[in-house]
Structures are given as structure tokens and as C-alpha cells.
Amino acid sequence: MKKVKNEKKTHFKRRNKKRKLKIKKEKKREEDLFEKIREKLERKGGETQKLEKKKKKRQEKQEKEKKKKNEK
């Protein structure tokens, strides 16, 4: 009878280990997804900053050209 009890215990131990591993994997997947989303948002933020800089440069060039035309 002792063998049967031990087998049952090991069965539940294995089951619990598998459950814990699944939970860990799910958490890791979620963290990875959040990291990817954060990276994308950071990239987009960087891209918008670059675009704003380009717009400012264009505006400055246009203003310089207008000043030159007005001087002539």
C-alpha cells in the first residue's frame, strides 16, 4: 500500500511542477510582449522626434529663402 501512496504523491508532484512551469512560461511570454511593445513605442517616439527636427529644418530653410527674396 505504501507504494501506491508514494506513486500518487509523485503524480501530484509532477502535475504541480508542470503547472508551475506553464505559469512561468506564460509570465515570460507576457513580459516579452510588453518589452516588444515598449520598444516599438520608443522607436515611434524617436521617429516622431526625427520628423519634427526635419520639419524645423525645412521651416528654417524656407524662412531663409523668404528673407533672401525680400532683401532682393
mmCIF file of the N, C-alpha and C atoms, coordinates in Angstrom:
data_MODEL
# 
_entry.id   MODEL 
# 
loop_
_atom_site.group_PDB 
_atom_site.id 
_atom_site.type_symbol 
_atom_site.label_atom_id 
_atom_site.label_alt_id 
_atom_site.label_comp_id 
_atom_site.label_asym_id 
_atom_site.label_entity_id 
_atom_site.label_seq_id 
_atom_site.pdbx_PDB_ins_code 
_atom_site.Cartn_x 
_atom_site.Cartn_y 
_atom_site.Cartn_z 
_atom_site.occupancy 
_atom_site.B_iso_or_equiv 
_atom_site.pdbx_formal_charge 
_atom_site.auth_seq_id 
_atom_site.auth_comp_id 
_atom_site.auth_asym_id 
_atom_site.auth_atom_id 
_atom_site.pdbx_PDB_model_num 
ATOM 1   N N  . MET A 1 1  ? 0.817  -1.202 0.000   1.00 0.00 ? 1  MET A N  1 
ATOM 2   C CA . MET A 1 1  ? 0.000  0.000  0.000   1.00 0.00 ? 1  MET A CA 1 
ATOM 3   C C  . MET A 1 1  ? 0.857  1.259  0.000   1.00 0.00 ? 1  MET A C  1 
ATOM 4   N N  . LYS A 1 2  ? 2.006  1.179  0.642   1.00 0.00 ? 2  LYS A N  1 
ATOM 5   C CA . LYS A 1 2  ? 2.848  2.365  0.699   1.00 0.00 ? 2  LYS A CA 1 
ATOM 6   C C  . LYS A 1 2  ? 3.285  2.785  -0.695  1.00 0.00 ? 2  LYS A C  1 
ATOM 7   N N  . LYS A 1 3  ? 3.563  1.801  -1.523  1.00 0.00 ? 3  LYS A N  1 
ATOM 8   C CA . LYS A 1 3  ? 3.992  2.130  -2.883  1.00 0.00 ? 3  LYS A CA 1 
ATOM 9   C C  . LYS A 1 3  ? 2.923  2.927  -3.618  1.00 0.00 ? 3  LYS A C  1 
ATOM 10  N N  . VAL A 1 4  ? 1.711  2.540  -3.479  1.00 0.00 ? 4  VAL A N  1 
ATOM 11  C CA . VAL A 1 4  ? 0.608  3.213  -4.157  1.00 0.00 ? 4  VAL A CA 1 
ATOM 12  C C  . VAL A 1 4  ? 0.514  4.656  -3.674  1.00 0.00 ? 4  VAL A C  1 
ATOM 13  N N  . LYS A 1 5  ? 0.633  4.877  -2.371  1.00 0.00 ? 5  LYS A N  1 
ATOM 14  C CA . LYS A 1 5  ? 0.559  6.228  -1.838  1.00 0.00 ? 5  LYS A CA 1 
ATOM 15  C C  . LYS A 1 5  ? 1.694  7.071  -2.400  1.00 0.00 ? 5  LYS A C  1 
ATOM 16  N N  . ASN A 1 6  ? 2.877  6.498  -2.443  1.00 0.00 ? 6  ASN A N  1 
ATOM 17  C CA . ASN A 1 6  ? 4.021  7.243  -2.968  1.00 0.00 ? 6  ASN A CA 1 
ATOM 18  C C  . ASN A 1 6  ? 3.825  7.584  -4.440  1.00 0.00 ? 6  ASN A C  1 
ATOM 19  N N  . GLU A 1 7  ? 3.276  6.651  -5.178  1.00 0.00 ? 7  GLU A N  1 
ATOM 20  C CA . GLU A 1 7  ? 3.026  6.903  -6.593  1.00 0.00 ? 7  GLU A CA 1 
ATOM 21  C C  . GLU A 1 7  ? 2.040  8.039  -6.768  1.00 0.00 ? 7  GLU A C  1 
ATOM 22  N N  . LYS A 1 8  ? 1.024  8.068  -5.934  1.00 0.00 ? 8  LYS A N  1 
ATOM 23  C CA . LYS A 1 8  ? 0.057  9.155  -6.023  1.00 0.00 ? 8  LYS A CA 1 
ATOM 24  C C  . LYS A 1 8  ? 0.733  10.485 -5.727  1.00 0.00 ? 8  LYS A C  1 
ATOM 25  N N  . LYS A 1 9  ? 1.588  10.486 -4.711  1.00 0.00 ? 9  LYS A N  1 
ATOM 26  C CA . LYS A 1 9  ? 2.277  11.721 -4.352  1.00 0.00 ? 9  LYS A CA 1 
ATOM 27  C C  . LYS A 1 9  ? 3.149  12.199 -5.502  1.00 0.00 ? 9  LYS A C  1 
ATOM 28  N N  . THR A 1 10 ? 3.881  11.284 -6.104  1.00 0.00 ? 10 THR A N  1 
ATOM 29  C CA . THR A 1 10 ? 4.754  11.689 -7.203  1.00 0.00 ? 10 THR A CA 1 
ATOM 30  C C  . THR A 1 10 ? 3.931  12.190 -8.378  1.00 0.00 ? 10 THR A C  1 
ATOM 31  N N  . HIS A 1 11 ? 2.791  11.577 -8.582  1.00 0.00 ? 11 HIS A N  1 
ATOM 32  C CA . HIS A 1 11 ? 1.914  12.021 -9.671  1.00 0.00 ? 11 HIS A CA 1 
ATOM 33  C C  . HIS A 1 11 ? 1.520  13.481 -9.461  1.00 0.00 ? 11 HIS A C  1 
ATOM 34  N N  . PHE A 1 12 ? 1.113  13.810 -8.249  1.00 0.00 ? 12 PHE A N  1 
ATOM 35  C CA . PHE A 1 12 ? 0.698  15.183 -7.983  1.00 0.00 ? 12 PHE A CA 1 
ATOM 36  C C  . PHE A 1 12 ? 1.885  16.140 -8.012  1.00 0.00 ? 12 PHE A C  1 
ATOM 37  N N  . LYS A 1 13 ? 3.038  15.653 -7.573  1.00 0.00 ? 13 LYS A N  1 
ATOM 38  C CA . LYS A 1 13 ? 4.238  16.495 -7.626  1.00 0.00 ? 13 LYS A CA 1 
ATOM 39  C C  . LYS A 1 13 ? 4.559  16.856 -9.068  1.00 0.00 ? 13 LYS A C  1 
ATOM 40  N N  . ARG A 1 14 ? 4.505  15.848 -9.932  1.00 0.00 ? 14 ARG A N  1 
ATOM 41  C CA . ARG A 1 14 ? 4.773  16.094 -11.353 1.00 0.00 ? 14 ARG A CA 1 
ATOM 42  C C  . ARG A 1 14 ? 3.761  17.080 -11.923 1.00 0.00 ? 14 ARG A C  1 
ATOM 43  N N  . ARG A 1 15 ? 2.503  16.856 -11.583 1.00 0.00 ? 15 ARG A N  1 
ATOM 44  C CA . ARG A 1 15 ? 1.442  17.720 -12.088 1.00 0.00 ? 15 ARG A CA 1 
ATOM 45  C C  . ARG A 1 15 ? 1.659  19.162 -11.626 1.00 0.00 ? 15 ARG A C  1 
ATOM 46  N N  . ASN A 1 16 ? 2.013  19.324 -10.366 1.00 0.00 ? 16 ASN A N  1 
ATOM 47  C CA . ASN A 1 16 ? 2.254  20.662 -9.841  1.00 0.00 ? 16 ASN A CA 1 
ATOM 48  C C  . ASN A 1 16 ? 3.460  21.312 -10.510 1.00 0.00 ? 16 ASN A C  1 
ATOM 49  N N  . LYS A 1 17 ? 4.503  20.524 -10.748 1.00 0.00 ? 17 LYS A N  1 
ATOM 50  C CA . LYS A 1 17 ? 5.687  21.062 -11.426 1.00 0.00 ? 17 LYS A CA 1 
ATOM 51  C C  . LYS A 1 17 ? 5.322  21.556 -12.819 1.00 0.00 ? 17 LYS A C  1 
ATOM 52  N N  . LYS A 1 18 ? 4.558  20.740 -13.531 1.00 0.00 ? 18 LYS A N  1 
ATOM 53  C CA . LYS A 1 18 ? 4.142  21.127 -14.880 1.00 0.00 ? 18 LYS A CA 1 
ATOM 54  C C  . LYS A 1 18 ? 3.314  22.401 -14.840 1.00 0.00 ? 18 LYS A C  1 
ATOM 55  N N  . ARG A 1 19 ? 2.415  22.491 -13.879 1.00 0.00 ? 19 ARG A N  1 
ATOM 56  C CA . ARG A 1 19 ? 1.566  23.674 -13.746 1.00 0.00 ? 19 ARG A CA 1 
ATOM 57  C C  . ARG A 1 19 ? 2.425  24.913 -13.472 1.00 0.00 ? 19 ARG A C  1 
ATOM 58  N N  . LYS A 1 20 ? 3.394  24.775 -12.576 1.00 0.00 ? 20 LYS A N  1 
ATOM 59  C CA . LYS A 1 20 ? 4.277  25.898 -12.253 1.00 0.00 ? 20 LYS A CA 1 
ATOM 60  C C  . LYS A 1 20 ? 5.082  26.325 -13.475 1.00 0.00 ? 20 LYS A C  1 
ATOM 61  N N  . LEU A 1 21 ? 5.572  25.346 -14.225 1.00 0.00 ? 21 LEU A N  1 
ATOM 62  C CA . LEU A 1 21 ? 6.332  25.663 -15.431 1.00 0.00 ? 21 LEU A CA 1 
ATOM 63  C C  . LEU A 1 21 ? 5.470  26.404 -16.443 1.00 0.00 ? 21 LEU A C  1 
ATOM 64  N N  . LYS A 1 22 ? 4.231  25.957 -16.607 1.00 0.00 ? 22 LYS A N  1 
ATOM 65  C CA . LYS A 1 22 ? 3.320  26.633 -17.535 1.00 0.00 ? 22 LYS A CA 1 
ATOM 66  C C  . LYS A 1 22 ? 3.106  28.077 -17.118 1.00 0.00 ? 22 LYS A C  1 
ATOM 67  N N  . ILE A 1 23 ? 2.903  28.290 -15.823 1.00 0.00 ? 23 ILE A N  1 
ATOM 68  C CA . ILE A 1 23 ? 2.681  29.645 -15.318 1.00 0.00 ? 23 ILE A CA 1 
ATOM 69  C C  . ILE A 1 23 ? 3.911  30.510 -15.581 1.00 0.00 ? 23 ILE A C  1 
ATOM 70  N N  . LYS A 1 24 ? 5.103  29.958 -15.337 1.00 0.00 ? 24 LYS A N  1 
ATOM 71  C CA . LYS A 1 24 ? 6.342  30.707 -15.583 1.00 0.00 ? 24 LYS A CA 1 
ATOM 72  C C  . LYS A 1 24 ? 6.468  31.083 -17.052 1.00 0.00 ? 24 LYS A C  1 
ATOM 73  N N  . LYS A 1 25 ? 6.177  30.115 -17.924 1.00 0.00 ? 25 LYS A N  1 
ATOM 74  C CA . LYS A 1 25 ? 6.273  30.375 -19.358 1.00 0.00 ? 25 LYS A CA 1 
ATOM 75  C C  . LYS A 1 25 ? 5.297  31.460 -19.789 1.00 0.00 ? 25 LYS A C  1 
ATOM 76  N N  . GLU A 1 26 ? 4.074  31.409 -19.269 1.00 0.00 ? 26 GLU A N  1 
ATOM 77  C CA . GLU A 1 26 ? 3.077  32.426 -19.613 1.00 0.00 ? 26 GLU A CA 1 
ATOM 78  C C  . GLU A 1 26 ? 3.532  33.806 -19.160 1.00 0.00 ? 26 GLU A C  1 
ATOM 79  N N  . LYS A 1 27 ? 4.068  33.889 -17.946 1.00 0.00 ? 27 LYS A N  1 
ATOM 80  C CA . LYS A 1 27 ? 4.558  35.172 -17.438 1.00 0.00 ? 27 LYS A CA 1 
ATOM 81  C C  . LYS A 1 27 ? 5.683  35.693 -18.317 1.00 0.00 ? 27 LYS A C  1 
ATOM 82  N N  . LYS A 1 28 ? 6.576  34.797 -18.697 1.00 0.00 ? 28 LYS A N  1 
ATOM 83  C CA . LYS A 1 28 ? 7.706  35.193 -19.527 1.00 0.00 ? 28 LYS A CA 1 
ATOM 84  C C  . LYS A 1 28 ? 7.219  35.706 -20.881 1.00 0.00 ? 28 LYS A C  1 
ATOM 85  N N  . ARG A 1 29 ? 6.257  35.016 -21.470 1.00 0.00 ? 29 ARG A N  1 
ATOM 86  C CA . ARG A 1 29 ? 5.693  35.450 -22.751 1.00 0.00 ? 29 ARG A CA 1 
ATOM 87  C C  . ARG A 1 29 ? 5.086  36.836 -22.628 1.00 0.00 ? 29 ARG A C  1 
ATOM 88  N N  . GLU A 1 30 ? 4.314  37.050 -21.557 1.00 0.00 ? 30 GLU A N  1 
ATOM 89  C CA . GLU A 1 30 ? 3.694  38.352 -21.349 1.00 0.00 ? 30 GLU A CA 1 
ATOM 90  C C  . GLU A 1 30 ? 4.754  39.438 -21.216 1.00 0.00 ? 30 GLU A C  1 
ATOM 91  N N  . GLU A 1 31 ? 5.806  39.165 -20.438 1.00 0.00 ? 31 GLU A N  1 
ATOM 92  C CA . GLU A 1 31 ? 6.878  40.143 -20.263 1.00 0.00 ? 31 GLU A CA 1 
ATOM 93  C C  . GLU A 1 31 ? 7.545  40.452 -21.597 1.00 0.00 ? 31 GLU A C  1 
ATOM 94  N N  . ASP A 1 32 ? 7.788  39.413 -22.384 1.00 0.00 ? 32 ASP A N  1 
ATOM 95  C CA . ASP A 1 32 ? 8.411  39.613 -23.688 1.00 0.00 ? 32 ASP A CA 1 
ATOM 96  C C  . ASP A 1 32 ? 7.528  40.477 -24.579 1.00 0.00 ? 32 ASP A C  1 
ATOM 97  N N  . LEU A 1 33 ? 6.236  40.218 -24.554 1.00 0.00 ? 33 LEU A N  1 
ATOM 98  C CA . LEU A 1 33 ? 5.314  41.011 -25.363 1.00 0.00 ? 33 LEU A CA 1 
ATOM 99  C C  . LEU A 1 33 ? 5.328  42.466 -24.917 1.00 0.00 ? 33 LEU A C  1 
ATOM 100 N N  . PHE A 1 34 ? 5.310  42.694 -23.606 1.00 0.00 ? 34 PHE A N  1 
ATOM 101 C CA . PHE A 1 34 ? 5.330  44.062 -23.106 1.00 0.00 ? 34 PHE A CA 1 
ATOM 102 C C  . PHE A 1 34 ? 6.623  44.762 -23.513 1.00 0.00 ? 34 PHE A C  1 
ATOM 103 N N  . GLU A 1 35 ? 7.739  44.019 -23.457 1.00 0.00 ? 35 GLU A N  1 
ATOM 104 C CA . GLU A 1 35 ? 9.023  44.605 -23.855 1.00 0.00 ? 35 GLU A CA 1 
ATOM 105 C C  . GLU A 1 35 ? 9.000  44.983 -25.330 1.00 0.00 ? 35 GLU A C  1 
ATOM 106 N N  . LYS A 1 36 ? 8.458  44.111 -26.164 1.00 0.00 ? 36 LYS A N  1 
ATOM 107 C CA . LYS A 1 36 ? 8.377  44.410 -27.592 1.00 0.00 ? 36 LYS A CA 1 
ATOM 108 C C  . LYS A 1 36 ? 7.527  45.641 -27.837 1.00 0.00 ? 36 LYS A C  1 
ATOM 109 N N  . ILE A 1 37 ? 6.403  45.728 -27.134 1.00 0.00 ? 37 ILE A N  1 
ATOM 110 C CA . ILE A 1 37 ? 5.522  46.888 -27.294 1.00 0.00 ? 37 ILE A CA 1 
ATOM 111 C C  . ILE A 1 37 ? 6.242  48.153 -26.857 1.00 0.00 ? 37 ILE A C  1 
ATOM 112 N N  . ARG A 1 38 ? 6.955  48.081 -25.727 1.00 0.00 ? 38 ARG A N  1 
ATOM 113 C CA . ARG A 1 38 ? 7.710  49.241 -25.248 1.00 0.00 ? 38 ARG A CA 1 
ATOM 114 C C  . ARG A 1 38 ? 8.743  49.679 -26.277 1.00 0.00 ? 38 ARG A C  1 
ATOM 115 N N  . GLU A 1 39 ? 9.454  48.698 -26.840 1.00 0.00 ? 39 GLU A N  1 
ATOM 116 C CA . GLU A 1 39 ? 10.467 49.024 -27.847 1.00 0.00 ? 39 GLU A CA 1 
ATOM 117 C C  . GLU A 1 39 ? 9.831  49.707 -29.049 1.00 0.00 ? 39 GLU A C  1 
ATOM 118 N N  . LYS A 1 40 ? 8.701  49.203 -29.494 1.00 0.00 ? 40 LYS A N  1 
ATOM 119 C CA . LYS A 1 40 ? 8.021  49.805 -30.640 1.00 0.00 ? 40 LYS A CA 1 
ATOM 120 C C  . LYS A 1 40 ? 7.616  51.232 -30.334 1.00 0.00 ? 40 LYS A C  1 
ATOM 121 N N  . LEU A 1 41 ? 7.082  51.449 -29.132 1.00 0.00 ? 41 LEU A N  1 
ATOM 122 C CA . LEU A 1 41 ? 6.671  52.795 -28.749 1.00 0.00 ? 41 LEU A CA 1 
ATOM 123 C C  . LEU A 1 41 ? 7.874  53.726 -28.688 1.00 0.00 ? 41 LEU A C  1 
ATOM 124 N N  . GLU A 1 42 ? 8.994  53.224 -28.152 1.00 0.00 ? 42 GLU A N  1 
ATOM 125 C CA . GLU A 1 42 ? 10.204 54.039 -28.090 1.00 0.00 ? 42 GLU A CA 1 
ATOM 126 C C  . GLU A 1 42 ? 10.675 54.389 -29.492 1.00 0.00 ? 42 GLU A C  1 
ATOM 127 N N  . ARG A 1 43 ? 10.630 53.425 -30.386 1.00 0.00 ? 43 ARG A N  1 
ATOM 128 C CA . ARG A 1 43 ? 11.042 53.683 -31.768 1.00 0.00 ? 43 ARG A CA 1 
ATOM 129 C C  . ARG A 1 43 ? 10.147 54.738 -32.393 1.00 0.00 ? 43 ARG A C  1 
ATOM 130 N N  . LYS A 1 44 ? 8.858  54.583 -32.188 1.00 0.00 ? 44 LYS A N  1 
ATOM 131 C CA . LYS A 1 44 ? 7.923  55.557 -32.750 1.00 0.00 ? 44 LYS A CA 1 
ATOM 132 C C  . LYS A 1 44 ? 8.192  56.933 -32.175 1.00 0.00 ? 44 LYS A C  1 
ATOM 133 N N  . GLY A 1 45 ? 8.478  56.980 -30.877 1.00 0.00 ? 45 GLY A N  1 
ATOM 134 C CA . GLY A 1 45 ? 8.799  58.258 -30.249 1.00 0.00 ? 45 GLY A CA 1 
ATOM 135 C C  . GLY A 1 45 ? 10.038 58.860 -30.873 1.00 0.00 ? 45 GLY A C  1 
ATOM 136 N N  . GLY A 1 46 ? 11.047 58.048 -31.113 1.00 0.00 ? 46 GLY A N  1 
ATOM 137 C CA . GLY A 1 46 ? 12.273 58.515 -31.750 1.00 0.00 ? 46 GLY A CA 1 
ATOM 138 C C  . GLY A 1 46 ? 12.018 58.972 -33.171 1.00 0.00 ? 46 GLY A C  1 
ATOM 139 N N  . GLU A 1 47 ? 11.177 58.250 -33.885 1.00 0.00 ? 47 GLU A N  1 
ATOM 140 C CA . GLU A 1 47 ? 10.856 58.616 -35.265 1.00 0.00 ? 47 GLU A CA 1 
ATOM 141 C C  . GLU A 1 47 ? 10.125 59.946 -35.311 1.00 0.00 ? 47 GLU A C  1 
ATOM 142 N N  . THR A 1 48 ? 9.214  60.147 -34.392 1.00 0.00 ? 48 THR A N  1 
ATOM 143 C CA . THR A 1 48 ? 8.473  61.410 -34.388 1.00 0.00 ? 48 THR A CA 1 
ATOM 144 C C  . THR A 1 48 ? 9.415  62.564 -34.093 1.00 0.00 ? 48 THR A C  1 
ATOM 145 N N  . GLN A 1 49 ? 10.368 62.350 -33.207 1.00 0.00 ? 49 GLN A N  1 
ATOM 146 C CA . GLN A 1 49 ? 11.346 63.399 -32.910 1.00 0.00 ? 49 GLN A CA 1 
ATOM 147 C C  . GLN A 1 49 ? 12.165 63.717 -34.152 1.00 0.00 ? 49 GLN A C  1 
ATOM 148 N N  . LYS A 1 50 ? 12.564 62.704 -34.877 1.00 0.00 ? 50 LYS A N  1 
ATOM 149 C CA . LYS A 1 50 ? 13.333 62.922 -36.103 1.00 0.00 ? 50 LYS A CA 1 
ATOM 150 C C  . LYS A 1 50 ? 12.510 63.711 -37.112 1.00 0.00 ? 50 LYS A C  1 
ATOM 151 N N  . LEU A 1 51 ? 11.247 63.339 -37.250 1.00 0.00 ? 51 LEU A N  1 
ATOM 152 C CA . LEU A 1 51 ? 10.378 64.041 -38.190 1.00 0.00 ? 51 LEU A CA 1 
ATOM 153 C C  . LEU A 1 51 ? 10.203 65.499 -37.781 1.00 0.00 ? 51 LEU A C  1 
ATOM 154 N N  . GLU A 1 52 ? 10.061 65.743 -36.487 1.00 0.00 ? 52 GLU A N  1 
ATOM 155 C CA . GLU A 1 52 ? 9.921  67.119 -36.011 1.00 0.00 ? 52 GLU A CA 1 
ATOM 156 C C  . GLU A 1 52 ? 11.174 67.928 -36.327 1.00 0.00 ? 52 GLU A C  1 
ATOM 157 N N  . LYS A 1 53 ? 12.338 67.324 -36.139 1.00 0.00 ? 53 LYS A N  1 
ATOM 158 C CA . LYS A 1 53 ? 13.592 68.013 -36.452 1.00 0.00 ? 53 LYS A CA 1 
ATOM 159 C C  . LYS A 1 53 ? 13.652 68.357 -37.938 1.00 0.00 ? 53 LYS A C  1 
ATOM 160 N N  . LYS A 1 54 ? 13.255 67.402 -38.783 1.00 0.00 ? 54 LYS A N  1 
ATOM 161 C CA . LYS A 1 54 ? 13.264 67.643 -40.226 1.00 0.00 ? 54 LYS A CA 1 
ATOM 162 C C  . LYS A 1 54 ? 12.317 68.781 -40.584 1.00 0.00 ? 54 LYS A C  1 
ATOM 163 N N  . LYS A 1 55 ? 11.138 68.796 -39.961 1.00 0.00 ? 55 LYS A N  1 
ATOM 164 C CA . LYS A 1 55 ? 10.175 69.867 -40.224 1.00 0.00 ? 55 LYS A CA 1 
ATOM 165 C C  . LYS A 1 55 ? 10.753 71.216 -39.829 1.00 0.00 ? 55 LYS A C  1 
ATOM 166 N N  . LYS A 1 56 ? 11.423 71.266 -38.683 1.00 0.00 ? 56 LYS A N  1 
ATOM 167 C CA . LYS A 1 56 ? 12.024 72.520 -38.225 1.00 0.00 ? 56 LYS A CA 1 
ATOM 168 C C  . LYS A 1 56 ? 13.081 72.991 -39.213 1.00 0.00 ? 56 LYS A C  1 
ATOM 169 N N  . LYS A 1 57 ? 13.917 72.068 -39.687 1.00 0.00 ? 57 LYS A N  1 
ATOM 170 C CA . LYS A 1 57 ? 14.959 72.425 -40.652 1.00 0.00 ? 57 LYS A CA 1 
ATOM 171 C C  . LYS A 1 57 ? 14.337 72.971 -41.933 1.00 0.00 ? 57 LYS A C  1 
ATOM 172 N N  . ARG A 1 58 ? 13.287 72.320 -42.404 1.00 0.00 ? 58 ARG A N  1 
ATOM 173 C CA . ARG A 1 58 ? 12.604 72.781 -43.615 1.00 0.00 ? 58 ARG A CA 1 
ATOM 174 C C  . ARG A 1 58 ? 12.046 74.182 -43.415 1.00 0.00 ? 58 ARG A C  1 
ATOM 175 N N  . GLN A 1 59 ? 11.423 74.404 -42.282 1.00 0.00 ? 59 GLN A N  1 
ATOM 176 C CA . GLN A 1 59 ? 10.855 75.717 -42.000 1.00 0.00 ? 59 GLN A CA 1 
ATOM 177 C C  . GLN A 1 59 ? 11.950 76.782 -41.957 1.00 0.00 ? 59 GLN A C  1 
ATOM 178 N N  . GLU A 1 60 ? 13.076 76.448 -41.326 1.00 0.00 ? 60 GLU A N  1 
ATOM 179 C CA . GLU A 1 60 ? 14.187 77.400 -41.257 1.00 0.00 ? 60 GLU A CA 1 
ATOM 180 C C  . GLU A 1 60 ? 14.706 77.723 -42.653 1.00 0.00 ? 60 GLU A C  1 
ATOM 181 N N  . LYS A 1 61 ? 14.850 76.707 -43.486 1.00 0.00 ? 61 LYS A N  1 
ATOM 182 C CA . LYS A 1 61 ? 15.313 76.931 -44.856 1.00 0.00 ? 61 LYS A CA 1 
ATOM 183 C C  . LYS A 1 61 ? 14.338 77.820 -45.614 1.00 0.00 ? 61 LYS A C  1 
ATOM 184 N N  . GLN A 1 62 ? 13.047 77.545 -45.458 1.00 0.00 ? 62 GLN A N  1 
ATOM 185 C CA . GLN A 1 62 ? 12.037 78.350 -46.143 1.00 0.00 ? 62 GLN A CA 1 
ATOM 186 C C  . GLN A 1 62 ? 12.079 79.798 -45.667 1.00 0.00 ? 62 GLN A C  1 
ATOM 187 N N  . GLU A 1 63 ? 12.254 79.990 -44.367 1.00 0.00 ? 63 GLU A N  1 
ATOM 188 C CA . GLU A 1 63 ? 12.335 81.347 -43.827 1.00 0.00 ? 63 GLU A CA 1 
ATOM 189 C C  . GLU A 1 63 ? 13.557 82.074 -44.380 1.00 0.00 ? 63 GLU A C  1 
ATOM 190 N N  . LYS A 1 64 ? 14.686 81.385 -44.471 1.00 0.00 ? 64 LYS A N  1 
ATOM 191 C CA . LYS A 1 64 ? 15.902 81.989 -45.017 1.00 0.00 ? 64 LYS A CA 1 
ATOM 192 C C  . LYS A 1 64 ? 15.687 82.393 -46.470 1.00 0.00 ? 64 LYS A C  1 
ATOM 193 N N  . GLU A 1 65 ? 15.052 81.500 -47.237 1.00 0.00 ? 65 GLU A N  1 
ATOM 194 C CA . GLU A 1 65 ? 14.786 81.800 -48.644 1.00 0.00 ? 65 GLU A CA 1 
ATOM 195 C C  . GLU A 1 65 ? 13.855 83.002 -48.773 1.00 0.00 ? 65 GLU A C  1 
ATOM 196 N N  . LYS A 1 66 ? 12.844 83.088 -47.936 1.00 0.00 ? 66 LYS A N  1 
ATOM 197 C CA . LYS A 1 66 ? 11.920 84.223 -47.965 1.00 0.00 ? 66 LYS A CA 1 
ATOM 198 C C  . LYS A 1 66 ? 12.657 85.518 -47.641 1.00 0.00 ? 66 LYS A C  1 
ATOM 199 N N  . LYS A 1 67 ? 13.548 85.476 -46.661 1.00 0.00 ? 67 LYS A N  1 
ATOM 200 C CA . LYS A 1 67 ? 14.318 86.663 -46.281 1.00 0.00 ? 67 LYS A CA 1 
ATOM 201 C C  . LYS A 1 67 ? 15.194 87.114 -47.446 1.00 0.00 ? 67 LYS A C  1 
ATOM 202 N N  . LYS A 1 68 ? 15.827 86.149 -48.117 1.00 0.00 ? 68 LYS A N  1 
ATOM 203 C CA . LYS A 1 68 ? 16.690 86.479 -49.257 1.00 0.00 ? 68 LYS A CA 1 
ATOM 204 C C  . LYS A 1 68 ? 15.871 87.127 -50.367 1.00 0.00 ? 68 LYS A C  1 
ATOM 205 N N  . LYS A 1 69 ? 14.689 86.601 -50.640 1.00 0.00 ? 69 LYS A N  1 
ATOM 206 C CA . LYS A 1 69 ? 13.822 87.155 -51.684 1.00 0.00 ? 69 LYS A CA 1 
ATOM 207 C C  . LYS A 1 69 ? 13.374 88.559 -51.308 1.00 0.00 ? 69 LYS A C  1 
ATOM 208 N N  . ASN A 1 70 ? 13.042 88.766 -50.062 1.00 0.00 ? 70 ASN A N  1 
ATOM 209 C CA . ASN A 1 70 ? 12.599 90.082 -49.599 1.00 0.00 ? 70 ASN A CA 1 
ATOM 210 C C  . ASN A 1 70 ? 13.734 91.110 -49.676 1.00 0.00 ? 70 ASN A C  1 
ATOM 211 N N  . GLU A 1 71 ? 14.961 90.689 -49.411 1.00 0.00 ? 71 GLU A N  1 
ATOM 212 C CA . GLU A 1 71 ? 16.111 91.594 -49.464 1.00 0.00 ? 71 GLU A CA 1 
ATOM 213 C C  . GLU A 1 71 ? 16.373 92.047 -50.895 1.00 0.00 ? 71 GLU A C  1 
ATOM 214 N N  . LYS A 1 72 ? 16.163 91.161 -51.846 1.00 0.00 ? 72 LYS A N  1 
ATOM 215 C CA . LYS A 1 72 ? 16.420 91.496 -53.248 1.00 0.00 ? 72 LYS A CA 1 
ATOM 216 C C  . LYS A 1 72 ? 15.345 92.425 -53.701 1.00 0.00 ? 72 LYS A C  1 
# 
